[in-house]
């Protein structure tokens, strides 16, 4: 399968809030402090009074049970229904965008992106995020076939997880990987746009909000 050279860039993606997005290029690497701030749950900052929405205890328990079932799961073992459920939960959680480059048609990290991934490792190792579980979700643009893109997105998410575990000692059970291929495009109006090539990192827990 031949893909355009643009595929070698992938974005570690999401937003500081549910409505705002922040995309940062690898040549202007975001700091670990910025990543940490983006991934902290609302209300985690001391001294601020933040109104938090009421959460149905039953729904929260179901969410916690589902997330627990994902620990130590292989990326490719997730069903379509489970991937959709992860995306639904992730939509309400703290996230951040980073631009990560990979070798062409490959899951190997490029040297240009090492700084960004290292800053991510520092942030996720911070005591301020202790006790949280994170989803690392891979996405591609719409170029190429569905099966190829699905596999590529999964392998790239796994690459990020492996690096964080091996270089920063993060627990593998706290990092859930999932691939979405060319589904769930960030910019569906421009399906080949680089913003669609991303890996989304999401803080799935809110334990740190009360720390």
C-alpha positions as semicolon CSV with decimal commas, in nm:
position;residue;x (nm);y (nm);z (nm)
1;X;0,000;0,000;0,000
2;X;0,148;0,335;-0,105
3;X;0,071;0,644;0,096
4;X;0,176;1,005;0,042
5;X;0,476;1,130;0,235
6;X;0,248;1,345;0,449
7;X;0,151;1,031;0,639
8;X;0,478;1,036;0,827
9;X;0,343;1,305;1,056
10;X;0,096;1,214;1,326
11;X;-0,056;1,435;1,589
12;X;-0,083;1,356;1,955
13;X;-0,413;1,510;1,994
14;X;-0,687;1,682;2,171
15;X;-0,770;1,989;2,368
16;X;-0,744;2,170;2,696
17;X;-1,122;2,184;2,708
18;X;-1,415;2,021;2,534
19;X;-1,438;2,299;2,277
20;X;-1,087;2,436;2,228
21;X;-0,804;2,259;2,045
22;X;-0,432;2,316;2,075
23;X;-0,194;2,182;1,809
24;X;0,177;2,230;1,866
25;X;0,448;2,146;1,614
26;X;0,745;1,928;1,696
27;X;0,984;2,208;1,600
28;X;0,817;2,426;1,865
29;X;0,798;2,158;2,132
30;X;0,542;2,206;2,403
31;X;0,684;2,192;2,755
32;X;0,608;1,926;3,012
33;X;0,445;2,198;3,225
34;X;0,204;2,282;2,945
35;X;0,117;1,916;2,899
36;X;0,071;1,872;3,272
37;X;-0,160;2,173;3,291
38;X;-0,370;2,046;3,000
39;X;-0,409;1,697;3,142
40;X;-0,501;1,796;3,496
41;X;-0,873;1,756;3,566
42;X;-1,085;2,067;3,624
43;X;-1,055;2,170;3,987
44;X;-0,708;2,017;4,033
45;X;-0,550;2,358;4,083
46;X;-0,541;2,458;4,448
47;X;-0,706;2,780;4,555
48;X;-0,951;2,795;4,268
49;X;-1,324;2,751;4,312
50;X;-1,446;2,546;4,018
51;X;-1,804;2,439;3,971
52;X;-1,812;2,072;3,874
53;X;-2,116;1,911;3,713
54;X;-2,314;1,652;3,903
55;X;-2,219;1,300;3,802
56;X;-2,454;1,004;3,818
57;X;-2,285;0,762;4,064
58;X;-2,418;0,461;3,873
59;X;-2,284;0,591;3,543
60;X;-1,950;0,675;3,705
61;X;-1,927;0,324;3,847
62;X;-1,996;0,174;3,503
63;X;-1,728;0,396;3,353
64;X;-1,476;0,294;3,619
65;X;-1,555;-0,074;3,565
66;X;-1,512;-0,039;3,190
67;X;-1,181;0,142;3,226
68;X;-1,058;-0,125;3,467
69;X;-1,140;-0,390;3,206
70;X;-0,908;-0,217;2,957
71;X;-0,596;-0,244;3,171
72;X;-0,332;-0,474;3,023
73;X;-0,545;-0,532;2,712
74;X;-0,370;-0,564;2,377
75;X;-0,454;-0,282;2,137
76;X;-0,579;-0,518;1,869
77;X;-0,802;-0,706;2,112
78;X;-1,044;-0,414;2,143
79;X;-1,375;-0,451;1,963
80;X;-1,535;-0,176;1,757
81;X;-1,789;-0,126;2,035
82;X;-1,515;-0,088;2,294
83;X;-1,327;0,160;2,076
84;X;-1,644;0,366;2,039
85;X;-1,703;0,356;2,414
86;X;-1,349;0,476;2,483
87;X;-1,402;0,767;2,243
88;X;-1,732;0,858;2,411
89;X;-1,573;0,870;2,756
90;X;-1,262;1,049;2,629
91;X;-1,475;1,328;2,484
92;X;-1,540;1,459;2,837
93;X;-1,183;1,427;2,967
94;X;-0,873;1,653;2,969
95;X;-0,657;1,613;2,656
96;X;-0,371;1,773;2,467
97;X;-0,241;1,798;2,108
98;X;0,123;1,740;2,017
99;X;0,271;1,689;1,673
100;X;0,467;1,366;1,650
101;X;0,654;1,254;1,340
102;X;0,708;0,892;1,241
103;X;0,910;0,738;0,962
104;X;0,713;0,704;0,638
105;X;0,451;0,428;0,651
106;X;0,607;0,323;0,980
107;X;0,548;0,324;1,354
108;X;0,911;0,420;1,423
109;X;0,950;0,759;1,589
110;X;1,153;1,014;1,394
111;X;1,444;1,189;1,564
112;X;1,266;1,522;1,519
113;X;0,988;1,413;1,752
114;X;1,193;1,280;2,040
115;X;1,178;1,611;2,227
116;X;0,799;1,618;2,222
117;X;0,768;1,259;2,340
118;X;1,024;1,321;2,615
119;X;0,826;1,620;2,740
120;X;0,516;1,400;2,743
121;X;0,705;1,143;2,950
122;X;0,809;1,406;3,202
123;X;0,454;1,531;3,233
124;X;0,295;1,189;3,282
125;X;0,560;1,111;3,546
126;X;0,468;1,419;3,750
127;X;0,317;1,355;4,097
128;X;0,032;1,585;3,997
129;X;-0,102;1,311;3,769
130;X;-0,035;1,022;4,004
131;X;-0,321;0,772;4,010
132;X;-0,452;0,860;3,664
133;X;-0,495;0,626;3,371
134;X;-0,433;0,754;3,021
135;X;-0,561;0,656;2,679
136;X;-0,318;0,682;2,389
137;X;-0,536;0,673;2,077
138;X;-0,392;0,660;1,727
139;X;-0,550;0,820;1,420
140;X;-0,452;0,864;1,054
141;X;-0,580;1,078;0,770
142;X;-0,813;0,939;0,502
143;X;-0,540;0,843;0,253
144;X;-0,516;0,469;0,195
145;X;-0,727;0,169;0,288
146;X;-0,914;0,115;0,612
147;X;-0,723;-0,197;0,719
148;X;-0,384;-0,037;0,655
149;X;-0,474;0,279;0,845
150;X;-0,626;0,087;1,135
151;X;-0,310;-0,117;1,176
152;X;-0,084;0,188;1,143
153;X;-0,280;0,387;1,402
154;X;-0,261;0,099;1,649
155;X;0,113;0,047;1,599
156;X;0,188;0,416;1,643
157;X;-0,013;0,432;1,964
158;X;0,178;0,125;2,087
159;X;0,509;0,295;2,001
160;X;0,426;0,589;2,227
161;X;0,321;0,356;2,509
162;X;0,635;0,143;2,480
163;X;0,858;0,449;2,490
164;X;0,684;0,590;2,799
165;X;0,706;0,258;2,981
166;X;1,068;0,186;2,891
167;X;1,214;0,535;2,925
168;X;1,002;0,682;3,206
169;X;0,899;0,378;3,405
170;X;0,528;0,439;3,366
171;X;0,306;0,142;3,445
172;X;0,183;-0,025;3,130
173;X;-0,151;-0,091;3,297
174;X;-0,202;0,286;3,330
175;X;-0,164;0,339;2,955
176;X;-0,447;0,208;2,738
177;X;-0,381;0,210;2,364
178;X;-0,648;0,216;2,096
179;X;-0,646;0,275;1,720
180;X;-0,910;0,450;1,511
181;X;-0,743;0,450;1,171
182;X;-0,907;0,702;0,940
183;X;-1,233;0,711;1,134
184;X;-1,317;1,004;1,362
185;X;-1,128;1,258;1,155
186;X;-1,053;1,577;1,343
187;X;-1,120;1,778;1,026
188;X;-1,370;1,575;0,820
189;X;-1,409;1,861;0,572
190;X;-1,043;1,812;0,478
191;X;-0,983;1,439;0,525
192;X;-0,620;1,446;0,406
193;X;-0,522;1,738;0,629
194;X;-0,225;1,681;0,862
195;X;-0,439;1,758;1,169
196;X;-0,609;1,422;1,117
197;X;-0,279;1,235;1,162
198;X;-0,263;1,221;1,539
199;X;-0,234;1,021;1,856
200;X;-0,466;1,143;2,127
201;X;-0,354;1,134;2,489
202;X;-0,640;1,158;2,738
203;X;-0,649;1,162;3,117
204;X;-0,934;0,918;3,178
205;X;-0,944;0,956;3,558
206;X;-1,043;1,247;3,779
207;X;-0,879;1,123;4,099
208;X;-0,619;1,400;4,086
209;X;-0,888;1,668;4,107
210;X;-0,912;1,629;4,482
211;X;-0,540;1,586;4,554
